[in-house]
Amino acid sequence: MPGEFTGGDVEILRGDLAEIMYRKTAGTVEYLFGDTITDLRDTGDGVAVRFGNNPPRTFDLVLGADGIHSRVRKLAFGPESDYVTHLGYHYCVAGASHWSDAATSRDKAAGYAHNTPGKLAIDGGPKAQQMYMFAAPELDYPRNDPAAQRRIIEATFADMSWHAPRMLTDLAAFDDIYLDSISQVRMNGTYTRGRIALIGDAAYGNTLAGFGTGLAIVGAYVLAGELAAAAGDHVTAFVNYDRIMKRYAKIAGSSNAGRFLTPKTAHGIKVRNWFLGSRFFTMMMKYGDRPPTTST
């Protein structure tokens, strides 16, 4: 049929995917926006949950899908430092909502990048109007304060030329700015404890490795399937979920996107650029694009 999708890759931006999922579930799922969990207590028969703004409630299960800096993981498993390793880089995405509203497909087809040692600025591209990456020790800043995050980017990239001065001027108008560390999450083989389970980046995250949203969806699918197969017996379901995802989550790997995208020396930038233009890289990409073979 004309216009029918028959193969290849389709990319859906994370914000668009979240909106699709919300619209599909809003009629049957209760959402509490603008709130956070402040305390969890597994009683054996349920999980008593305290919220920042809403009255306390008790749930049969609590599933933490709240990202690399998961509050559920901290409350149920222990401090973030026990499970999250900072890889020496930070990244910032800004202007994603403005981009999707205002730009044409042609505008978003390509981004333009510029490196100086330890810094990367990307102007445009399919995901957002701006992206920044830079080498730095782990930073302490309020994650719910866009102004504080904006000041970090402005100070870090103030000495960069190229498009950076204009980008920093435009940055002041964006209210959708997201700054975070490039980090890895390692849970030592178990993503569950009692009646609490972790899904996605909270359990097996590797920032900018390219598998975060996919792993989260697979993890949610596996856990839902195991709960259904076990007729709601969470003990059996959680054991199977741990077993399956411990193996599958290895797809996230242990790579550090910051090291490749933002070399810390001028020589490192030259070597990286040579590799991107090399025949070996072209062959590698072609091999990766080949459809899988099947046998009968």
C-alpha positions as CSV (number, residue, x, y, z in Angstrom):
1,M,0.0,0.0,0.0
2,P,1.3,3.5,-0.7
3,G,2.8,5.1,2.4
4,E,2.9,1.8,4.3
5,F,6.0,1.4,6.5
6,T,7.9,-1.7,5.4
7,G,11.3,-1.5,7.3
8,G,14.2,0.5,8.4
9,D,14.4,2.8,11.5
10,V,11.9,5.1,13.0
11,E,12.9,7.5,15.7
12,I,10.4,9.0,18.0
13,L,11.6,11.8,20.3
14,R,11.3,10.9,24.0
15,G,9.0,13.8,24.7
16,D,6.6,12.8,21.9
17,L,6.7,9.2,23.1
18,A,5.8,10.3,26.6
19,E,2.9,12.3,25.3
20,I,1.6,9.4,23.3
21,M,1.8,7.1,26.3
22,Y,0.1,9.6,28.5
23,R,-2.8,10.1,26.1
24,K,-3.3,6.3,25.8
25,T,-3.4,5.7,29.5
26,A,-4.8,8.9,31.0
27,G,-8.3,7.4,31.2
28,T,-7.2,4.4,33.3
29,V,-4.1,5.6,35.2
30,E,-4.0,8.2,38.0
31,Y,-1.2,10.7,37.4
32,L,0.1,13.0,40.2
33,F,2.1,15.8,38.6
34,G,4.3,18.2,40.4
35,D,5.0,15.8,43.3
36,T,7.7,13.5,44.6
37,I,8.1,10.5,47.0
38,T,9.6,11.5,50.3
39,D,9.5,8.1,52.1
40,L,8.9,4.4,51.4
41,R,8.2,1.7,53.9
42,D,7.7,-1.9,52.8
43,T,5.4,-3.5,55.4
44,G,5.4,-7.0,53.8
45,D,1.8,-6.7,52.8
46,G,2.3,-3.4,50.8
47,V,4.4,-0.3,50.5
48,A,3.5,2.8,52.6
49,V,4.4,5.9,50.5
50,R,4.7,9.5,51.7
51,F,4.5,12.3,49.1
52,G,5.7,15.8,49.2
53,N,2.3,17.4,48.4
54,N,-0.3,14.6,48.5
55,P,-1.6,12.5,51.5
56,P,0.2,9.2,52.3
57,R,-1.0,6.1,50.6
58,T,-0.3,2.3,50.5
59,F,0.3,0.4,47.3
60,D,0.7,-3.3,46.5
61,L,4.0,-2.6,44.6
62,V,6.2,0.4,43.9
63,L,8.0,0.5,40.6
64,G,10.7,3.2,40.3
65,A,11.1,4.5,36.8
66,D,12.5,7.9,37.9
67,G,15.8,8.1,36.1
68,I,19.5,7.9,37.0
69,H,19.0,10.1,40.1
70,S,16.1,7.9,41.2
71,R,14.6,8.8,44.6
72,V,12.9,5.4,44.8
73,R,16.3,3.7,44.5
74,K,17.8,6.0,47.1
75,L,15.0,5.3,49.6
76,A,14.7,1.5,49.0
77,F,18.3,0.5,48.2
78,G,20.6,3.2,49.6
79,P,22.6,6.3,48.6
80,E,23.2,7.2,44.9
81,S,26.9,6.9,45.3
82,D,26.6,3.2,45.9
83,Y,25.1,2.6,42.4
84,V,25.9,5.6,40.1
85,T,29.4,6.3,38.7
86,H,30.1,9.8,37.3
87,L,32.1,9.5,34.0
88,G,33.7,13.0,34.1
89,Y,31.4,14.8,31.7
90,H,28.1,16.7,31.7
91,Y,25.6,17.4,28.9
92,C,22.8,20.0,28.4
93,V,19.9,19.9,26.0
94,A,17.9,23.1,25.4
95,G,15.1,24.3,23.2
96,A,13.5,20.9,22.4
97,S,9.9,22.0,22.8
98,H,10.5,25.2,20.8
99,W,12.2,23.2,18.1
100,S,9.4,20.7,17.7
101,D,6.8,23.5,17.5
102,A,8.5,25.9,15.2
103,A,11.0,24.1,13.0
104,T,10.4,22.3,9.7
105,S,11.8,18.8,8.9
106,R,14.5,20.4,6.8
107,D,15.6,22.7,9.7
108,K,15.9,19.7,12.0
109,A,17.6,17.4,9.5
110,A,21.2,18.3,10.5
111,G,23.0,19.8,13.4
112,Y,26.4,21.6,13.3
113,A,29.0,20.8,16.0
114,H,32.1,22.6,17.2
115,N,34.8,21.3,19.6
116,T,37.4,22.9,21.7
117,P,39.4,20.7,24.2
118,G,36.9,19.4,26.7
119,K,33.9,21.2,25.2
120,L,31.3,20.5,22.5
121,A,28.5,22.8,21.2
122,I,25.9,21.5,18.8
123,D,23.7,24.0,16.9
124,G,20.4,22.4,15.7
125,G,19.7,18.8,14.9
126,P,16.7,16.6,15.2
127,K,16.4,16.5,19.1
128,A,16.7,20.1,20.1
129,Q,17.9,23.5,19.1
130,Q,21.0,23.3,21.2
131,M,23.1,20.7,22.9
132,Y,26.3,21.2,25.0
133,M,28.8,18.8,26.5
134,F,31.8,19.5,28.6
135,A,34.3,17.7,30.8
136,A,34.0,18.5,34.5
137,P,34.0,16.9,38.0
138,E,30.5,16.1,39.3
139,L,28.7,19.4,39.8
140,D,26.4,20.3,42.7
141,Y,23.4,22.3,41.4
142,P,19.6,22.4,41.8
143,R,18.2,20.1,39.1
144,N,14.8,21.9,39.3
145,D,16.3,25.3,38.7
146,P,16.7,26.1,35.0
147,A,18.3,29.5,35.7
148,A,21.1,27.9,37.8
149,Q,21.7,25.4,35.0
150,R,21.7,28.2,32.4
151,R,24.4,30.0,34.4
152,I,26.6,26.9,34.4
153,I,26.4,26.7,30.6
154,E,27.0,30.4,30.1
155,A,30.1,30.4,32.3
156,T,31.5,27.2,30.7
157,F,31.1,28.3,27.1
158,A,31.7,32.0,27.4
159,D,35.2,31.7,25.8
160,M,34.0,29.6,22.8
161,S,33.7,31.4,19.5
162,W,32.0,29.9,16.4
163,H,28.1,29.9,16.9
164,A,28.4,29.8,20.7
165,P,27.9,33.6,21.4
166,R,24.6,33.5,19.5
167,M,23.6,30.2,21.0
168,L,24.1,31.6,24.5
169,T,22.0,34.6,23.7
170,D,19.2,32.4,22.4
171,L,19.6,30.1,25.5
172,A,18.2,32.9,27.7
173,A,14.8,32.4,26.0
174,F,14.5,28.7,26.6
175,D,12.6,27.4,29.7
176,D,13.1,23.8,28.7
177,I,16.8,23.4,29.6
178,Y,18.1,20.1,31.0
179,L,21.6,19.7,32.5
180,D,22.9,16.4,33.9
181,S,26.0,14.3,34.3
182,I,27.1,11.5,32.1
183,S,26.9,8.6,34.4
184,Q,26.4,4.8,34.6
185,V,24.1,2.8,36.9
186,R,25.2,-0.6,38.2
187,M,22.8,-2.5,40.5
188,N,24.9,-5.6,41.1
189,G,22.4,-7.9,39.4
190,T,19.2,-7.2,41.3
191,Y,16.7,-4.5,40.5
192,T,14.1,-5.6,43.1
193,R,13.8,-5.5,46.9
194,G,10.7,-6.8,48.7
195,R,7.7,-5.1,46.9
196,I,9.8,-2.5,45.1
197,A,11.4,-2.8,41.7
198,L,13.4,-0.4,39.5
199,I,13.0,0.1,35.7
200,G,14.9,1.9,33.1
201,D,17.7,4.3,33.9
202,A,17.1,3.9,37.6
203,A,18.2,0.3,37.3
204,Y,20.5,0.1,34.2
205,G,21.3,3.5,32.9
206,N,24.2,4.6,30.8
207,T,23.8,8.3,29.8
208,L,23.8,9.0,26.0
209,A,24.6,5.3,25.2
210,G,21.6,5.3,22.8
211,F,19.6,2.6,24.6
212,G,18.0,4.4,27.5
213,T,14.4,4.7,26.3
214,G,14.5,1.4,24.6
215,L,15.8,-0.4,27.6
216,A,13.1,1.3,29.8
217,I,10.3,0.1,27.5
218,V,11.7,-3.4,27.3
219,G,12.1,-3.5,31.1
220,A,8.5,-2.4,31.7
221,Y,7.3,-4.9,29.1
222,V,9.2,-7.8,30.7
223,L,8.1,-6.8,34.2
224,A,4.5,-6.5,33.2
225,G,4.6,-9.8,31.4
226,E,6.2,-11.6,34.4
227,L,3.6,-10.2,36.8
228,A,0.8,-11.4,34.4
229,A,2.4,-14.8,34.0
230,A,2.7,-15.2,37.7
231,A,-0.9,-14.1,38.3
232,G,0.3,-11.2,40.4
233,D,2.8,-13.1,42.5
234,H,5.4,-10.4,42.7
235,V,8.0,-12.7,44.3
236,T,8.1,-15.0,41.4
237,A,7.7,-12.2,38.9
238,F,10.6,-10.1,40.4
239,V,13.0,-13.1,40.3
240,N,12.3,-13.7,36.6
241,Y,12.5,-10.0,35.9
242,D,15.9,-9.8,37.6
243,R,17.1,-12.8,35.7
244,I,16.0,-11.6,32.2
245,M,17.0,-8.0,32.6
246,K,20.4,-8.8,34.1
247,R,21.3,-10.4,30.8
248,Y,19.5,-8.0,28.5
249,A,20.6,-4.8,30.2
250,K,24.2,-5.5,29.1
251,I,23.2,-3.8,25.8
252,A,23.7,-0.5,27.6
253,G,27.4,-1.4,27.7
254,S,30.0,0.6,29.6
255,S,30.9,3.2,26.9
256,N,31.5,6.9,27.8
257,A,29.9,9.1,25.1
258,G,31.7,12.1,26.6
259,R,35.1,10.8,25.9
260,F,34.4,10.2,22.2
261,L,32.3,13.3,21.6
262,T,34.3,15.8,23.7
263,P,38.0,14.9,23.7
264,K,40.0,16.8,26.3
265,T,43.0,17.7,24.0
266,A,43.4,19.2,20.5
267,H,45.2,16.0,19.4
268,G,42.2,13.9,20.6
269,I,39.8,16.0,18.6
270,K,42.0,15.5,15.4
271,V,42.1,11.7,16.0
272,R,38.4,11.5,16.5
273,N,37.7,13.6,13.4
274,W,40.1,11.4,11.4
275,F,38.2,8.3,12.6
276,L,34.8,9.7,11.7
277,G,36.1,10.4,8.1
278,S,37.9,7.1,7.8
279,R,37.0,4.2,5.6
280,F,36.9,1.9,8.6
281,F,34.1,4.0,10.2
282,T,32.2,4.0,6.9
283,M,32.4,0.3,6.7
284,M,31.4,-0.1,10.3
285,M,28.3,2.0,9.8
286,K,27.3,0.1,6.6
287,Y,27.7,-3.2,8.5
288,G,25.5,-1.9,11.3
289,D,22.8,-0.8,8.8
290,R,22.6,-4.3,7.3
291,P,19.3,-6.0,8.0
292,P,19.5,-9.2,10.0
293,T,19.7,-12.4,8.0
294,T,17.3,-15.3,8.5
295,S,17.4,-18.9,7.7
296,T,14.7,-21.5,7.3
